[in-house]
Amino acid sequence: MFLISHKAKQFLVLAVKLLIVGGSFYFIYDQLAHNEKLEWQKFVDLFNSKITIWSILLVLFLSFLNRFLEILKWQNLVLFIKPISISEATKQVLGALTAGLFTPNGIGEYAGKALFFEKIKTKKIIFLNLICNGIQMILTIVFGVFGLLYFNSHFNVITSRTVAILFGICLLLFGIVFFSKKINIKGYSVEKLIHKTNEIPKRIHQKNILLAIGRYLVFSHQYYFLFLIFGVDLPYLILMATISSVYFLASSLPTFQFLDFAVKGSVAVFFFGLLGVNEWIVVFISTLMWFLNVVIPVTIGSYFVLNFKSQWKS
């Protein structure tokens, strides 16, 4: 077994921190600098003609509120293990977000949060993060399905028969999961997952759901207000149905956090194209959403990564 000296270990930890932060900023720069669909001059011209100080403040406030609700969600869930302050929850959420930026589907976020706690609590922290992200995904699916149905009723993207088949598949999958909940795979089963979920007090679950709903409404309406600011004049329900559809379909695709705006942007271009919205406006709004809700938090999270001290024992 190889023994690593204390100085070598410190150097290794610093190298990992710099790699995470440097990699994060490289991926952000690469996506913004080499996206051929971003016509910056058009954006500058529209910005000067449409944007007001109040619209900027509104969009920035919604970005803050979006991430703050996520921080409150995490603080609430960690209460199951021990109480933590808002500042500590902020450090954990933003630091983990930075760590998960260039991992598939943000999986690095799970490990990032676990490192803030003792090693013995790793499984519990990963499970709580699964609950935290899981409720957000469930809401994305629920709102997204209703959004797709409403959108489809107006534009007939898919036939009623196809809708019925999709619902049939969903019911079949639900039935398979329900009837196989006792099947164990390496000691894990759906029944065991349900049992562990029920161990968390109901008041924590209830608060988690309310905060998740609030967060969904915040970032979906931030998207909505950006379309209004950029001069897109469409009925509220149609616009919100399209936004929820885009989030649902884009979230269903495996991707990296740093590619999130590219995936959402491509899905959004298709849907909003059916509404007659200019492609470059859709791309810019998707990029702005990514910049406001990922790039800015990651920039702040980089500070926490560089000053991070693991709670794991050597």
LOKESE-587234 format. One line per 10 residues: number of its first residue (from 1); for each residue x, y, z of C-alpha. Coordinates in steps of 0.2 Angstrom, whole numbers, padded with zeros to 4 digits, always signed. Layout:
<rs>
NUM) X/Y/Z | ...
</rs>
This chain:
<rs>
1) +0000/+0000/+0000 | +0007/+0017/-0005 | +0008/+0031/+0008 | +0006/+0049/+0003 | +0015/+0062/+0013 | +0004/+0077/+0020 | +0012/+0089/+0008 | +0009/+0078/-0007 | -0009/+0076/-0001 | -0011/+0095/+0001
11) -0004/+0097/-0017 | -0016/+0084/-0024 | -0031/+0092/-0016 | -0026/+0109/-0023 | -0023/+0102/-0040 | -0041/+0094/-0040 | -0048/+0110/-0034 | -0039/+0120/-0048 | -0044/+0107/-0061 | -0063/+0108/-0056
21) -0063/+0127/-0056 | -0052/+0128/-0072 | -0062/+0115/-0081 | -0078/+0124/-0076 | -0073/+0141/-0083 | -0065/+0133/-0099 | -0082/+0124/-0103 | -0091/+0140/-0100 | -0080/+0150/-0111 | -0079/+0137/-0125
31) -0098/+0136/-0126 | -0101/+0155/-0127 | -0086/+0159/-0138 | -0089/+0145/-0151 | -0108/+0145/-0153 | -0111/+0150/-0171 | -0130/+0153/-0168 | -0126/+0167/-0156 | -0126/+0183/-0166 | -0119/+0195/-0153
41) -0123/+0211/-0163 | -0141/+0207/-0164 | -0141/+0204/-0146 | -0133/+0220/-0142 | -0145/+0230/-0153 | -0160/+0222/-0146 | -0153/+0224/-0128 | -0151/+0243/-0131 | -0169/+0245/-0138 | -0179/+0233/-0126
51) -0170/+0231/-0110 | -0173/+0243/-0095 | -0166/+0243/-0078 | -0182/+0236/-0071 | -0182/+0221/-0082 | -0164/+0218/-0078 | -0167/+0219/-0059 | -0182/+0207/-0061 | -0173/+0194/-0071 | -0158/+0195/-0058
61) -0170/+0193/-0044 | -0178/+0178/-0051 | -0161/+0170/-0053 | -0157/+0174/-0035 | -0174/+0167/-0030 | -0172/+0151/-0040 | -0155/+0146/-0032 | -0160/+0152/-0015 | -0175/+0141/-0015 | -0164/+0126/-0020
71) -0153/+0131/-0005 | -0168/+0131/+0007 | -0173/+0114/+0000 | -0156/+0107/+0004 | -0155/+0115/+0022 | -0173/+0108/+0025 | -0168/+0090/+0019 | -0151/+0090/+0029 | -0161/+0094/+0045 | -0165/+0075/+0045
81) -0146/+0072/+0049 | -0142/+0089/+0058 | -0147/+0107/+0057 | -0136/+0118/+0046 | -0136/+0137/+0043 | -0141/+0146/+0027 | -0123/+0150/+0024 | -0117/+0132/+0026 | -0131/+0126/+0014 | -0126/+0140/+0002
91) -0108/+0134/+0002 | -0113/+0115/+0000 | -0126/+0119/-0015 | -0115/+0130/-0025 | -0099/+0121/-0022 | -0107/+0104/-0027 | -0115/+0113/-0042 | -0097/+0118/-0048 | -0090/+0101/-0045 | -0104/+0093/-0055
101) -0103/+0105/-0070 | -0094/+0094/-0082 | -0100/+0077/-0075 | -0114/+0067/-0084 | -0131/+0074/-0078 | -0122/+0083/-0064 | -0118/+0067/-0055 | -0103/+0075/-0047 | -0115/+0086/-0037 | -0119/+0070/-0026
111) -0100/+0067/-0022 | -0098/+0086/-0019 | -0111/+0087/-0006 | -0105/+0071/+0003 | -0088/+0078/+0005 | -0095/+0092/+0016 | -0100/+0078/+0029 | -0091/+0064/+0038 | -0088/+0049/+0028 | -0100/+0038/+0038
121) -0114/+0049/+0032 | -0110/+0048/+0014 | -0124/+0036/+0009 | -0137/+0047/+0019 | -0131/+0063/+0010 | -0132/+0055/-0007 | -0149/+0048/-0003 | -0155/+0066/+0003 | -0148/+0073/-0013 | -0158/+0060/-0023
131) -0174/+0066/-0014 | -0169/+0084/-0017 | -0167/+0082/-0036 | -0180/+0069/-0038 | -0195/+0080/-0032 | -0189/+0093/-0045 | -0188/+0080/-0059 | -0206/+0073/-0054 | -0213/+0091/-0055 | -0204/+0094/-0072
141) -0212/+0078/-0078 | -0230/+0082/-0072 | -0230/+0100/-0078 | -0221/+0094/-0094 | -0234/+0081/-0098 | -0249/+0093/-0096 | -0239/+0106/-0106 | -0236/+0094/-0120 | -0255/+0089/-0120 | -0260/+0107/-0120
151) -0247/+0112/-0134 | -0252/+0097/-0144 | -0271/+0101/-0143 | -0267/+0117/-0152 | -0253/+0112/-0165 | -0256/+0093/-0167 | -0238/+0088/-0167 | -0242/+0070/-0163 | -0259/+0061/-0166 | -0271/+0056/-0152
161) -0267/+0038/-0155 | -0248/+0042/-0152 | -0253/+0051/-0135 | -0263/+0036/-0130 | -0249/+0024/-0134 | -0237/+0035/-0124 | -0249/+0035/-0109 | -0250/+0016/-0111 | -0231/+0014/-0110 | -0230/+0025/-0095
171) -0244/+0015/-0086 | -0235/-0002/-0091 | -0219/+0005/-0084 | -0227/+0010/-0068 | -0235/-0007/-0066 | -0218/-0016/-0068 | -0210/-0005/-0055 | -0225/-0007/-0043 | -0226/-0026/-0045 | -0207/-0029/-0044
181) -0204/-0017/-0029 | -0198/-0032/-0019 | -0185/-0038/-0031 | -0167/-0034/-0024 | -0153/-0029/-0035 | -0137/-0029/-0025 | -0146/-0026/-0009 | -0157/-0012/-0016 | -0176/-0012/-0021 | -0190/+0000/-0024
191) -0198/-0006/-0008 | -0182/-0002/+0002 | -0181/+0015/-0006 | -0199/+0019/-0001 | -0196/+0013/+0017 | -0181/+0024/+0018 | -0190/+0039/+0011 | -0204/+0036/+0024 | -0191/+0037/+0038 | -0189/+0056/+0034
201) -0202/+0066/+0044 | -0218/+0072/+0034 | -0215/+0090/+0038 | -0198/+0089/+0029 | -0206/+0081/+0014 | -0220/+0094/+0014 | -0208/+0108/+0015 | -0197/+0100/+0001 | -0212/+0099/-0011 | -0218/+0117/-0008
211) -0200/+0124/-0011 | -0198/+0113/-0026 | -0215/+0119/-0033 | -0209/+0137/-0029 | -0193/+0134/-0038 | -0201/+0127/-0054 | -0213/+0142/-0055 | -0199/+0154/-0053 | -0187/+0148/-0066 | -0201/+0144/-0079
221) -0208/+0162/-0076 | -0190/+0169/-0078 | -0190/+0160/-0095 | -0208/+0168/-0098 | -0202/+0186/-0094 | -0187/+0185/-0105 | -0198/+0181/-0120 | -0209/+0196/-0116 | -0193/+0207/-0114 | -0187/+0201/-0131
231) -0203/+0206/-0139 | -0212/+0189/-0140 | -0230/+0192/-0139 | -0239/+0175/-0137 | -0254/+0170/-0125 | -0248/+0166/-0108 | -0255/+0148/-0107 | -0247/+0144/-0124 | -0230/+0151/-0119 | -0230/+0142/-0102
241) -0235/+0126/-0110 | -0221/+0127/-0122 | -0208/+0131/-0109 | -0214/+0117/-0098 | -0213/+0105/-0113 | -0195/+0111/-0117 | -0189/+0108/-0099 | -0197/+0091/-0098 | -0190/+0085/-0115 | -0173/+0093/-0112
251) -0172/+0086/-0094 | -0176/+0068/-0101 | -0160/+0068/-0112 | -0143/+0063/-0104 | -0131/+0077/-0105 | -0118/+0088/-0095 | -0122/+0103/-0085 | -0111/+0114/-0096 | -0120/+0108/-0112 | -0137/+0111/-0103
261) -0141/+0127/-0113 | -0136/+0119/-0129 | -0148/+0104/-0126 | -0163/+0115/-0120 | -0159/+0128/-0134 | -0160/+0115/-0148 | -0177/+0108/-0141 | -0183/+0126/-0138 | -0179/+0130/-0156 | -0190/+0116/-0163
271) -0205/+0120/-0151 | -0204/+0139/-0152 | -0201/+0138/-0171 | -0219/+0131/-0172 | -0225/+0147/-0164 | -0216/+0157/-0176 | -0202/+0164/-0164 | -0186/+0169/-0172 | -0173/+0155/-0170 | -0159/+0167/-0163
281) -0170/+0175/-0150 | -0174/+0157/-0143 | -0155/+0153/-0143 | -0151/+0169/-0134 | -0164/+0167/-0121 | -0159/+0149/-0118 | -0141/+0155/-0116 | -0146/+0169/-0104 | -0156/+0156/-0094 | -0140/+0145/-0093
291) -0129/+0160/-0089 | -0140/+0167/-0075 | -0144/+0150/-0067 | -0128/+0140/-0070 | -0113/+0152/-0074 | -0116/+0165/-0061 | -0119/+0152/-0047 | -0104/+0142/-0053 | -0093/+0157/-0052 | -0098/+0160/-0034
301) -0096/+0141/-0031 | -0078/+0141/-0037 | -0074/+0152/-0022 | -0081/+0138/-0010 | -0072/+0124/-0020 | -0055/+0133/-0018 | -0058/+0136/+0000 | -0065/+0118/+0003 | -0060/+0107/+0017 | -0066/+0090/+0017
311) -0075/+0082/+0032 | -0069/+0065/+0028 | -0057/+0057/+0039 | -0040/+0053/+0032
</rs>
